[in-house]
Amino acid sequence: MTSLSSIIRGNPGFRKFARSVKMIFIRNWYGLDKVHRTFYLGGSGDIARDFCAGPFSYVGRDCCICPKVTIGAYTLLAHEVSIQGGDHRFDLAGTPICFSGRPEMPETVIGEDVWIGHRAIIIAGVKIGRGAVIGAGAVVATDVPAYAIYAGVPAKPVGVRFADEKDRIRHDQMLDGAPKDGELPGPRVPGAWPH
């Protein structure tokens, strides 16, 4: 007898359909009315209701995303990524930090086709350029240019995604066009669906 999970794994069309049905429920549950219909959430998390996500973007399980965050098309946030900031003021003499209030939350913009690794921390207000890669565990407190690879604490440039300018131009042209559907990655290990 064939199990439901083996049918799903063996049929990409059915898998895509199952993911879209799941996301209708998730969008309603979290109140995410500013995410594209192809956005996918890989598990539970703490996500502000004003979160904006472009086509074919992904947020892994246990991510924590503060208000005023936008991610572009094809952008991937691995598990346990945290986008935080706008914390309590600490510069008011004579006022305990717990009573000091918070400054207005700055806008955080993450461009198209960005990959942010497991447990990375992005400080609110940062701008991450299209095509950038952020290493696992990095703490990003400054803006990241397009196609840069950043890693470490604090995050620093460690490379570029495309060494050849022609490749970057070709990638920019693809990102500037209409969103393109592609084959969604399958589970990495048996029984891991959905990831």
N, C-alpha and C positions, 0 to 999 in steps of 0.2 A: 504494500500500500504506500502510495506517495504522500509525503507530508506537505502541508501548506507552505512551509518555509522553503522546501526544495522546489516547489512549483514557482514560487516567487523568484528565487535565485535563478532559476532556469529560464525565466521569461522577462526580459528587460521591459517590455511594454506593460506587463502587469505590475512589475515593481514600480515603474514610474506612476502608474495609476494609484497604487497603494500609498505612495509617498504624497501624492497630491491630495488624496482624501484625508490622510493624517494631518496635513498642513492646514486644511480648512478648519478642522477642529482646533489645532494649536493657535492659529491666528485669532480665532474667536475667544479661546480660553485666555490668552495673554492680552487681548485687545490690540493686536498688532495690525492696524489698518493702513499702515504706511509701508508695508513690505510687499514686494512684488509677489505675484501668485506662484512663481517658481522658487521663491526663497524656501530654504529647508532648515529646520531646527533639529539638531541631532539628539536632543534630550532636554530635560528640564534645565532651567536657568533663572536668573534674576535679570529681567530685561525691561527697561523703561518702555512705557506705552507709546512714546513718541519716536521710537526707533525706526529708522528708514533703511530699507535694504533693497538693492537693485536685483535685476534678474539673475537667477542661477547662483545666488549667494548662499553661504552656509555658515551657521553658527553651531559649534559643537556643544556637547552637554556641559552643564555646570558653569557656563559663562556668566559673567556679571557685567551688565552694560548700563551705564548711567544715562540720564536724559541728554538730549541734544546730540545724538550719535547718528551718523549716516555712513553706510558702507555702499560701495559701488557694485556693479555687475561682476559676477564671477569671483567675488572676494570670499575667502575662506578663513574663518576663525576656528582654530583647533579647540579641543576641550580645555576648560578652565581658564580661558582668556579673560582678563579683567580690564575694563575701560572705566577708570575712576578718576575722581578729582572734585574740585569745588568744595574741598573740605572746610572744616571750621576755621575761623580766623584765630590767629594765635598772637596777634600784635596789638591787642587792646589791654594796656596796663590797667590793673585793678579789676579785670573781668575774667572769671574762669573760662577756659576754652569751651567747656560744655555750654556756656551761656552766650558765647561770642557771636553766634550766628554764622551764616555761610555767605560767601560772595555769590553773585549770579554764576550759574554753571556756564562755562564756555562751550562753544560748539566744537565737536570733534568730527573731522571728515577723513574718511579712509577711502581712497580711490578705487578704481576698477582693478580687478585681477590681482588683488593683494593677498598674500598668504601670511597669516600670523600664527606662529607656532605655539605649542602647548604651554600653558601657564604664563604666557607673556602678559605684561602689565603695560597698558597704554594710559598715560596721564591725560585727563580731559583737556581739550583745547589744542591737542596736537593735530597736525595735518600730515597724513601719510600719502605720498604720491602714488599714482597708478603703477601697477606692476611691481611694487616693492615686496620684499620678503623680510619678515621679522622672525628671528630665531627663537626657539623655545626658551622660555625663562627670561627673555630680555625685558628690561624696563625702559620704555620709550618715553622720554620727557621732553624731547625736542622734535621739530618737524623732520620728516624723512623725505628725501627727494624721490622722484619717480625712478623706478627700476633699481633702486639701491637695495643692498642686502645689509641689514643691521643686526647685530647680536651683542649680548653682554649686558652688564649692569655697571653703569648706565649704558644703554645701547649706543654703539658706535658703528660707523661703516666698516664692513669687512669684505665687500665685493660689490659687483654689479651683476644684474641678471643677464644682460646681453652685452657682450664685449664688442660686437660688431654693430655699428650705427645703423646699417641696413636692416638688421633684425629688429632693432628697436622701432624704426620707422614702420616696418611691416606690421609689427604688433600694435603700434598706435593706430594704424589704419583699420585693423580688425576691431579694436576697442571703440573706435569712433563710429563704426557701422552699427546696424541693428543687432540686437542680441541674437546669438546663434545657439540653438539647442545642440546638445551633444550627448554622448553616452555617459550616464551617471556611473560613478565607480561603484562596483559591487562590494559586498562585505569582504573583509580581509581574511576572516577565519570562518569556518562553518558554524552556523548558529548565531552569527553576530548581527544578522539583519534585524531591524534597520540600524545602521550605525549612526 
